[in-house]
Amino acid sequence: MTEHTIGGAGDTPPERPANEAELKPALHSVLRGQANSAMQKWKDSANQQIDAQLAHIADPVRRALWKAQMVALIDHLALGMFEDLKVHFDDSVEDALTELLSVQHDDIMSADVTGARLRTATKDRLGAFTSPTKLMNDLLAALPGANAKLAAFAQRSSIVELHRTTALASYTAAFDELSATVADADAAVLSIDSFQLTMILEPLTAPLVKHRNIAVPLLQITTVQLGQQIDVQLGTSYTLSEDQQKQQITNLCAAPISAVVTANLNLCGSVSLVRPEVVDRFTCLSGMGSPALKACTSMVAFYGKPWLVCIAGLEPEEIAQVLVHCRNETILAALKKRMPAKSTTLELSKAVNVLAWRGVEWDFVCATIHKLGYVEIQCPGGVTTLTWIPIHESWVPRAFCTASMETDLACLKHMKEETGKTPSGVKLTRYFAELVAACVEACAQWRHAGRPADFKVVVQPEQGVAVWTIRVRNLYGKPQVFHVDSGYAKSPWVKHPN
């Protein structure tokens, strides 16, 4: 009897064609390998093109930031494509298996597909059936779209970079303005202290110091630091749209810019009241003797800031006269009765400018303070009066502002000599309207001239009576008129009909 050895010599299993159960995992492995290879080839090609796509960004530091985003975006797009296509993986394996089983495949041996690693020839043989599957077709179809997204992202970098630059430039401008205002505030405090006016001017310096202390910490955030914060967000925002990236930058800069701008507005409002030209007007107090200083200190204690603003528009001799009248107990009683402690600057200015009268009997001053019966002239539309001055029988603004400009507290001091001895209310109204028109025009020309620090111009309003000489200063970016005249005593308004 002849024996048959199972498996042949050496117990080696006999070769046989692979069955369906063996072919399916092999196709699974080949399809996965094909997809991974195609994706890696795309990623390698995409990464190699980044430098050329970002060549328009000259700064190597900025280019490196966008390159890092694009590298991350390539991985993100690859992962996204795999996530979209993996639902077709099992079906694609089944389709490849069906196609393979439909043709002569007994040349694929069991040993070819059950080893730890498929031989190249086997992978090529099976790959012919996995390549046309939906998964591979969809993958190859998706790659051009991914390339387009990368190209668009590279091009968008210029727009987003410009937006970043513009946002940081806005912050830098606001930062520099605040820094300069803080420096002015510090200089003002030192100047006031050097003139030994700290106690008297405390109502003006207290808000200044308060706003300065709010402003200084904001200056700790430099433009470079803000730019670094933007880049941290930008570096992880590669999945966002162009508009979303720009909005991120806007959102990140909005709060710091707003805080700095607000701090500067508050601080420059306080500093403008103690600028050198204003403090200089108060230095005369030190030469008036202790009775005058005592009277001024008492008035500041009673009225606070409005008192200082009112006398800040006066000449030294006028301030001296005010303090003389304030030492008259009868006048002082009438003043405090007519103007209580919480009187506004606008209200108090009427009384203070009467107290500044020289060469007038004290009882007449007292009676005028008691009544304050003059009539306010009608101001042009848009004009806000800051302080009043009495001229003949009318109240005329001694300082004013509009939406586009302001005067300082002292520059309208020539109105009395330019309007004659007994100007009517009608004449004063017309004179003041022309003065306002001249100031507004001067400030418009100041803007047209580039907002210089000091600007002098001659203006004659349309159908105007006089020619006006006006000087404008740049006060924290806004125009402030600090000199106005239409010829002093030779002004055409002096002899203009009432």
C-alpha positions in Angstrom: 0.0 0.0 0.0 1.4 3.3 -1.0 1.4 6.2 1.6 0.6 9.8 0.5 2.3 12.5 2.6 -0.1 15.4 3.2 1.5 18.6 2.4 4.3 17.2 0.3 7.9 16.8 1.2 9.0 18.7 4.4 5.4 19.3 5.4 5.2 22.3 3.0 1.6 23.1 2.3 0.7 22.5 -1.3 0.2 25.6 -3.4 -3.4 26.5 -4.2 -5.3 29.6 -5.4 -6.3 32.1 -2.8 -9.9 31.9 -1.7 -12.3 34.8 -1.2 -11.7 34.9 2.6 -7.9 35.4 1.9 -8.3 37.8 -1.0 -10.5 40.3 0.9 -8.0 41.4 3.6 -5.3 41.5 1.0 -7.4 43.9 -1.1 -8.2 45.9 2.1 -4.4 46.3 2.7 -3.6 47.2 -0.9 -6.4 49.8 -1.1 -5.3 51.4 2.1 -1.8 51.5 0.9 -2.8 53.0 -2.4 -4.8 55.7 -0.7 -2.1 56.5 1.8 0.5 56.6 -1.0 -1.6 58.9 -3.1 -2.2 61.3 -0.2 1.4 61.3 0.9 2.5 62.1 -2.7 0.0 65.0 -2.8 1.2 66.3 0.6 4.9 66.1 -0.4 4.1 68.0 -3.6 2.0 70.6 -1.8 4.7 71.2 0.8 7.3 71.6 -1.9 5.3 74.4 -3.6 4.7 76.5 -0.4 7.9 78.6 -0.7 7.0 79.6 -4.3 3.4 80.3 -3.4 4.5 82.7 -0.6 7.3 84.4 -2.5 5.2 87.6 -2.5 5.8 88.0 1.3 9.2 89.7 1.5 9.7 89.6 5.2 11.1 86.1 6.1 9.6 86.2 9.6 6.1 86.9 8.2 6.6 84.4 5.5 7.6 81.7 8.0 4.4 82.3 10.0 2.3 81.8 6.8 4.3 78.8 5.8 3.6 77.1 9.2 -0.1 77.8 8.6 0.1 76.2 5.2 1.9 73.1 6.4 -0.8 72.7 9.1 -3.5 73.4 6.5 -2.1 70.6 4.2 -2.4 68.1 7.0 -5.9 69.4 7.8 -7.0 69.1 4.2 -5.6 65.6 4.0 -7.3 64.5 7.1 -10.6 66.0 5.9 -10.4 64.2 2.6 -9.7 60.9 4.4 -12.7 61.5 6.7 -14.9 62.2 3.7 -13.8 59.1 1.8 -13.5 56.5 4.5 -17.2 55.8 4.4 -16.6 54.3 0.9 -13.7 52.1 2.0 -15.5 48.9 2.8 -17.7 49.2 -0.3 -14.7 49.8 -2.5 -13.0 46.7 -1.1 -16.2 44.7 -1.9 -16.3 46.2 -5.4 -12.6 45.3 -6.0 -13.2 41.7 -4.7 -16.3 41.3 -6.9 -14.3 42.4 -10.0 -11.4 40.2 -9.1 -13.6 37.1 -8.6 -15.2 37.8 -12.0 -12.0 37.2 -13.9 -9.4 34.4 -14.0 -7.5 34.8 -10.7 -6.2 31.3 -9.9 -2.6 32.6 -10.5 -2.9 34.4 -7.1 -1.9 31.8 -4.7 -2.9 31.5 -1.0 0.7 32.0 0.0 0.9 35.3 -2.0 -1.8 36.9 0.1 -1.4 35.4 3.6 2.1 36.5 4.3 3.1 39.3 6.7 3.9 41.5 3.7 2.5 41.3 0.3 5.0 41.0 -2.5 5.3 43.8 -5.0 4.0 41.7 -7.8 1.0 40.7 -5.7 0.3 44.3 -4.7 0.5 45.3 -8.4 -1.8 42.5 -9.4 -4.4 43.4 -6.7 -3.9 47.1 -7.2 -5.3 46.8 -10.7 -8.6 46.0 -9.1 -8.5 48.6 -6.3 -7.4 51.6 -8.4 -10.7 52.0 -10.2 -12.8 51.9 -7.0 -14.9 54.9 -5.9 -12.6 55.6 -3.0 -9.6 56.1 -5.3 -11.6 57.9 -7.9 -13.0 60.3 -5.4 -9.7 60.9 -3.8 -8.0 61.8 -7.0 -10.9 64.0 -7.9 -10.6 65.8 -4.6 -6.9 66.7 -4.9 -7.3 69.6 -7.4 -9.9 71.2 -5.1 -7.4 70.9 -2.2 -4.7 72.5 -4.4 -7.0 75.4 -5.2 -7.7 76.0 -1.5 -3.9 76.1 -0.8 -3.3 78.5 -3.6 -6.2 80.8 -2.4 -4.8 80.6 1.1 -1.4 81.7 -0.1 -2.9 84.6 -2.0 -5.1 85.7 0.9 -1.9 86.1 3.0 -1.3 89.5 1.4 -4.7 90.8 2.3 -4.7 89.5 5.8 -1.1 90.8 6.3 -2.2 94.3 5.1 -5.2 94.1 7.5 -2.8 93.2 10.4 -0.4 96.0 9.4 -3.3 98.6 9.2 -4.7 97.5 12.6 -1.3 97.7 14.3 -0.7 101.1 12.7 -3.9 102.4 14.2 -2.8 101.1 17.6 0.6 102.6 17.2 -0.9 106.0 16.3 -3.2 105.9 19.3 -0.4 104.6 21.6 2.0 107.4 20.5 -0.6 110.0 21.1 -1.3 108.7 24.6 2.4 108.5 25.3 2.8 112.1 24.3 -0.2 113.2 26.4 1.1 111.3 29.4 4.5 113.2 29.0 2.6 116.5 28.8 0.7 115.5 32.0 3.9 114.7 33.9 5.5 118.0 32.7 2.4 120.0 33.8 2.5 118.5 37.3 6.2 119.3 37.6 5.6 122.8 36.3 2.7 123.5 38.7 4.8 122.1 41.6 7.8 124.3 40.6 5.6 127.4 40.8 4.2 126.3 44.2 0.7 126.2 42.7 -0.1 122.6 43.6 -2.6 123.3 46.3 -4.5 126.1 44.5 -4.7 124.1 41.2 -5.6 120.8 42.9 -9.1 120.8 41.3 -7.4 120.8 37.9 -4.6 118.4 38.7 -6.7 115.8 40.6 -8.6 114.6 37.5 -5.4 114.9 35.5 -3.5 112.6 37.9 -6.5 110.2 38.0 -6.6 109.9 34.2 -2.8 109.7 34.0 -2.8 106.8 36.4 -5.4 105.0 34.2 -3.4 105.7 31.1 0.1 104.6 32.1 -0.7 100.8 32.5 -2.2 100.8 29.0 1.2 101.9 27.7 2.7 98.6 28.9 1.1 96.8 25.8 3.4 97.8 23.0 2.7 97.4 19.3 5.2 94.5 19.2 3.3 92.7 22.0 0.0 93.2 20.3 1.4 91.9 17.1 2.6 88.8 18.9 -0.8 88.2 20.3 -2.2 88.5 16.7 0.3 86.0 15.5 -0.6 83.5 18.2 -4.2 83.5 17.0 -3.2 83.7 13.4 -1.0 80.7 13.7 -4.0 78.5 14.6 -6.6 80.1 12.4 -5.7 78.3 9.1 -9.1 76.7 9.0 -10.9 80.0 9.0 -12.0 82.1 6.0 -10.2 85.3 5.0 -13.0 87.4 6.5 -12.8 85.4 9.7 -9.1 85.8 10.0 -9.4 89.6 9.5 -12.2 89.7 12.0 -10.0 88.0 14.5 -7.4 90.6 14.1 -10.0 93.4 14.3 -11.4 91.9 17.5 -8.0 91.5 19.1 -7.1 95.1 18.4 -10.4 96.7 19.0 -10.3 96.7 22.8 -6.7 97.9 23.2 -7.2 100.7 20.6 -10.5 101.7 22.3 -8.9 101.8 25.7 -6.0 103.8 24.6 -8.1 106.3 22.6 -10.5 106.8 25.5 -7.7 107.2 28.0 -6.1 109.8 25.7 -9.4 111.7 25.3 -9.9 111.8 29.0 -6.3 112.8 29.7 -5.9 115.4 27.1 -9.1 117.1 28.3 -7.5 117.4 31.7 -4.0 118.4 30.4 -5.4 121.1 28.1 -6.5 123.0 31.3 -3.0 123.0 32.6 -0.9 123.5 29.5 2.1 125.9 29.9 0.2 128.8 28.4 -2.6 128.3 31.0 -0.3 127.7 34.0 1.6 130.8 33.0 -1.6 132.8 33.7 -1.7 131.5 37.2 1.9 132.2 38.0 1.0 135.8 38.7 -0.7 134.6 41.9 2.7 134.1 43.6 3.5 137.9 43.3 0.1 139.1 44.6 0.9 138.6 48.3 -0.7 136.4 50.9 -4.1 138.2 51.1 -4.7 137.5 47.4 -3.5 133.9 47.7 -5.7 133.4 50.7 -8.7 134.8 48.8 -8.0 132.6 45.8 -7.6 129.5 47.9 -10.9 130.3 49.6 -12.7 130.7 46.3 -11.2 127.4 45.0 -12.3 125.7 48.1 -15.9 127.0 47.6 -16.3 126.7 43.8 -13.6 124.2 42.8 -12.7 123.7 39.2 -15.2 126.3 37.7 -13.5 129.1 39.6 -10.1 128.2 38.2 -11.5 127.8 34.6 -13.1 131.2 34.9 -10.0 133.1 36.1 -7.8 131.1 33.6 -9.2 133.3 30.8 -8.3 136.6 32.6 -5.2 138.8 32.3 -3.0 139.1 35.5 -4.3 142.5 36.3 -7.9 141.2 36.0 -7.1 138.3 38.3 -5.7 140.7 40.8 -8.8 142.9 40.6 -11.1 139.8 41.1 -9.2 138.8 44.2 -9.4 142.4 45.5 -13.2 142.4 45.1 -13.4 138.9 46.7 -11.8 140.3 49.9 -14.7 142.8 50.2 -17.1 141.1 52.5 -20.2 142.7 51.0 -19.3 141.7 47.5 -18.3 138.2 48.6 -21.7 137.8 50.3 -23.5 139.0 47.2 -21.4 136.6 45.0 -22.1 133.5 47.1 -25.8 134.3 47.3 -26.1 134.9 43.6 -23.7 132.0 42.7 -24.0 129.1 45.1 -21.1 126.5 45.6 -22.3 124.2 42.8 -22.6 126.8 40.1 -21.4 125.8 36.7 -18.5 127.4 34.9 -20.8 129.0 32.5 -22.9 130.5 35.3 -19.9 131.6 37.4 -18.1 133.2 34.5 -20.6 136.0 34.4 -19.9 137.0 38.0 -16.2 136.5 37.7 -16.0 138.8 34.6 -17.9 141.4 36.5 -15.5 141.0 39.4 -12.7 141.7 37.0 -13.9 145.3 36.3 -11.3 147.9 37.1 -11.9 151.5 37.9 -15.5 150.8 39.0 -16.9 151.5 42.5 -17.3 148.4 44.6 -20.9 149.1 45.3 -21.7 149.1 41.5 -19.8 145.8 41.2 -21.8 144.4 44.1 -25.1 145.6 42.6 -24.3 144.1 39.2 -23.3 140.8 40.8 -26.6 140.8 42.7 -28.6 141.2 39.5 -26.5 139.9 36.6 -29.3 141.3 34.5 -27.7 141.6 31.0 -29.1 139.8 28.0 -27.2 136.9 26.4 -26.7 137.5 22.7 -28.1 134.9 20.2 -25.2 132.7 19.2 -24.9 131.1 15.7 -26.2 127.5 15.4 -23.8 124.9 16.6 -21.9 127.2 18.9 -21.5 126.2 22.6 -20.5 128.9 25.0 -17.8 128.0 27.5 -17.6 131.3 29.4 -19.4 134.7 29.2 -18.1 138.2 29.3 -20.2 141.4 29.9 -20.0 144.0 27.1 -22.1 147.1 27.6 -25.5 145.5 28.4 -25.0 142.1 26.8 -23.4 138.8 27.7 -21.1 137.7 24.9 -19.2 134.4 24.8 -15.6 134.9 26.0 -14.7 131.3 24.9 -16.7 128.9 22.8 -16.6 125.7 20.8 -18.3 124.0 17.8 -18.2 120.4 16.7 -15.1 121.2 14.7 -13.0 123.6 16.8 -12.7 125.5 20.0 -11.1 128.7 21.3 -8.9 128.9 24.3 -10.2 130.7 27.4 -8.5 134.1 26.7 -8.2 134.8 23.0 -11.5 136.8 22.6 -10.3 139.5 24.9 -10.2 142.1 22.1 -14.0 142.1 21.6 -14.6 145.1 23.8 -12.2 147.4 22.0 -13.4 146.1 18.6 -17.1 146.8 19.1 -17.0 150.4 20.4 -18.1 152.0 23.6 -21.8 151.2 23.7 -22.5 148.4 21.3 -26.1 147.2 21.0 -27.1 143.6 21.4 -27.8 143.5 17.7 -24.3 144.7 16.8 -22.7 142.3 19.2 -24.7 139.4 17.8 -23.6 140.3 14.2 -20.0 140.9 15.3 -19.8 137.6 17.1 -21.4 135.6 14.3 -18.7 137.0 11.9 -16.0 136.2 14.4 -17.3 132.6 14.7 -17.4 132.3 10.9 -13.8 133.5 10.6 -12.6 131.1 13.3 -14.4 128.1 11.6 -12.8 129.1 8.3 -9.4 129.5 9.8 -9.6 126.0 11.3 -10.7 124.5 8.0 -7.6 126.1 6.4 -5.5 124.7 9.3 -6.7 121.2 8.4 -6.0 121.8 4.7 -2.5 123.0 5.6 -1.8 119.6 7.3 -2.7 120.5 10.9 0.6 122.3 11.8 1.5 123.0 15.4 1.0 126.8 14.9 -0.9 128.3 12.0 -1.6 131.9 11.3 -4.1 133.0 8.6 -6.0 136.1 7.5 -9.7 135.5 6.9 -12.5 137.7 5.6 -15.9 135.9 5.7 -18.2 136.3 2.8 -20.0 139.7 3.1 -18.0 140.3 6.2 -17.3 143.7 7.8 -13.7 143.0 8.8 -10.6 141.1 7.9 -9.6 138.8 10.7 -6.1 137.7 11.8 -6.4 134.3 13.5 -3.9 131.8 14.9 -4.6 128.2 15.4 -2.7 125.6 17.4 -2.8 121.8 17.1 -4.2 120.7 20.5 -4.0 116.9 20.6 -5.1 116.6 17.0 -7.8 119.2 17.1 -7.7 122.9 16.3 -7.7 125.5 19.0 -7.9 129.2 18.2 -5.6 131.1 20.5 -5.6 134.5 18.9 -8.4 136.5 17.1 -8.5 140.1 16.1 -10.1 142.3 13.4 -7.8 145.3 13.9 -8.2 146.0 17.7 -9.3 149.7 18.1 -9.0 150.2 14.3 -11.4 147.4 13.6 -14.2 148.3 11.1 -16.6 147.0 13.7 -15.8 149.9 16.0 -17.7 152.4 13.9 -20.1 149.9 12.4 -23.7 151.0 13.0 -25.5 149.7 16.1 
